[in-house]
Amino acid sequence: MTYLWLKALHLAAVLAWTGGLLLLGVAAAALGRSGSVLLPHEKRMGQAFLRWDRRVTVPAMVATWGLGIALASLGGWFGAGWLYAKLVLVFALSGLHGVLSACLRRQLEGTNTRERAWIRISPGLCVAALGGIALLVVLKP
């Protein structure tokens, strides 16, 4: 029964984290117009997104990692190839979270001097990584 509770909590944390990650990606892409000054309402929205990130997304990411490690340990999956492939994707998503958070923060400070083209496709990258993770977890190839 403990395993099922951990699994449910892990899934809830994953949903909260990836939802926040998608929000950051969309916000960074929308506010990332090169050379333009943000309007006051755009700054307020961006600050609200960063508050959400600090209060919800980051704790959900930490919970995802902790619960995931506990599940892998209980399931005896360390050493399984599919788990290592999944971990590569999870590391990539964690790094993407840090990059998007910093990008949005720099945009709000007005220190982001150029738009990076890949920021615009970051929500798609996130969805693709999540799809890969789902396939690995369900199929366990």
N, C-alpha and C positions, 0 to 999 in steps of 0.2 A: 504494500500500500504506500510506503514511503516513496518508492520509485515513481509511482503514478503522480503523487503530489509534486515531487520535484520536476517531473516532466511537464505537468500543467503550469507550474510557476515559471519554468524555463520558457515555455511557449508564450506565456503572457509577457514576459520580459522581452523576448525577441520581437513581438509585435509592437510593443511600446518603443523599443530602441529603433527598429527599422522605420516605423512611422515618423519618428523624430528625424531620422537620417534623411528620409525622403523630403520632409519639410525643409530641412537645411539646404538640400540640393536645389529644390525649387526656388527658395528664397534667394540663395546665392546667384542662381541663374537669372532670376527676374530683376534683382537689384544690381547686377554686375555690368551695367552698361559702361563701357570704357569712356572715361573723361567726363561723365556727366555728374552733376551735383545732385545728391539725394534731396528730395522734398521732405518737409517736416513729418508728414504722415508716413512716408516710406521709412524714415529713421525710427519712428515709433513702432512700426510693424517689425522692423529688423531687430530692435531691442527686445520686443516681446518674444520673437523667435529665439533669441539668445537666452532669455530667461527660461523659456520652456526647455531649451537644451540643457541648461545647468540643473534645473529642478526635476526634470523627468527623463530626458534622453540619456544623460550620463549615468544616473543611477540604474536605469534599465540596462545599459550596456554592461555595467559592472555586475549586475545580477545575472545577466545572460552568461557572462564568462564563468562566474562562480558556480551557478547551477549546472552549466554545461560540463564543467570539469567534474562535478559531483556525479552527474549522470554517466559520464564516460567511465569513471572509476567504478561505480556500482554495476554498470553493464559489462565491465571487463573489456572495453573496446580499445584501450591503449595498445598500440601495435597493429591495429587494423588500418589498411591503406585508405579506405574511404574516410576515416576520421581525420587522417592527416591532410587529405585533400580538402575536407570541410574546414579544417583549421586554417589552411592557407586562405580560403575565401573569407573566413571570419576575421583574420588578421587584416586582410585587404579592406574589409568594411570598417574595421576599427580605425585604420589609417585614414580612410576616406572621411570618416567622421571628424577626425582632428583637422584635416585639411579644410573641409567645408566650414567648420566652426571658425577657424582662423581667418578664412577668406571673408566670411560674412562680417566678422568683427573688424577687419581692416576696411571693408567697404563702408561700414558705419563711421569709422574714424576718418575716412577720407584719405587713407594712405594706400589704397589699392590703386596702383598706377596703370595697370593694364588688365584687360579681361583675358582669361585663359579659355580657349575654345572647349576644352574638355569639361569645364565646370558646367557648361550648358547640357552636356550629356550625362552628368553624374547621376541624376535620378534613374536613367536607363541602365547605367552600370550597376547601380544598387539592385534594381529589379533582376537583372541578369544574374548577379551573384547570389541573390536569394533563391532564384530558380535552381541554380546549380546546387546550392546547399540542400534544398528540398529533395532534389533527385538523389543526392548522395545519402541523405538520411533515410529515405523511404526504400530505395533499392539496395543500399549497402553493397555496391559492386565489389 
